[in-house]
Amino acid sequence: MSDSNAYWSRNLRYLGILLSIWFVVSYGFGIVFVDALNTIRIPGTGFKLGFWFAQQGSIYVFVVLIFVYARLMNRLDRKFGVAEE
């Protein structure tokens, strides 16, 4: 496998994993499993966990995933010698 194919294969694998996590958190936790999660309350706030994921949690997870993707891509760029230093 050539370097460019290996690079893009790894990049697409990262994207697939991170988008799957985002889908599970936003759609799964915010819509599908909301009733089960609403039985749990966030300590100190009283908010139901399902409500929190639907309103704020999925956004926080998305922002964290952006930083994780940037870190993974910086590491991958250095490994393949295409980093913009």
N, C-alpha and C positions, 0 to 999 in steps of 0.2 A: 504494500500500500504506500503510495507516495505521501510526502509530508503534507501537501495541501489537502489530500483526501482524509488523512488521519486527523488533521486540524479540524476540518468541517464536520467530520463524523463525531468527534468529541464535543464540538460546539453544539451540534444538534441534539446530542445526548443530554447535555446540560439543559438546553432549552426544554426538551421533553420532560425531564424530571421536575424542573422548576415550575413549568406550566401545569403539570399534574398536581403538584402541591397547591398551587394557587386555585385550581379548579376544585379540589377537595375542600379547601378551606372556605372559598367563597360560595360555591354551590352546595356542597355537602353540609358544611357546618351552618351556613347561613339560611338554607332553605330546607334541605331534606331531613337533617337531624335536629332541626331547631326545637322540636317538641321534647326530645330526649335531653337536649342540652339545657332547656329552660328549667329543668328540675334542679339544676345547680345554680347557686347564686355566687356572684363574685364577692369575696369577703371585703367588708369595709364600705361597699357601695350599695349593695342590695340589688344590683342589676342582675337579671337572668343572663346566663352565659350564652344562650342561643340568640337573644336580643343583641348582646354585645358583639358577637361575631357578625350578625347581619348588618349592624350599623357601623362598627368601627374596627372590629378584629380583622376582617378580611382586608381592609385598607392597610392596617399596620403590617400584616403578613406580606402584602404586596410590596410595600416599601422595603422591608427587610430582604425580600427576594431580589429586589433590584441591586442592593448592595452586595448580596451573595453572588449574583451573576457577575457584577463588575469585578469582584475579587477573583472569582474562578477564571474569568477571561484574562485578567492581568497575568495570572499564574500560567495560563495556557499560552498566552502570547510570549512570555519569557521562555517557556519551554521550547517553543518552535522558532524562536529568534525573530519574532515580528513585533516586539514590544515597542511602544512609542514613549521612550524615556525622556 
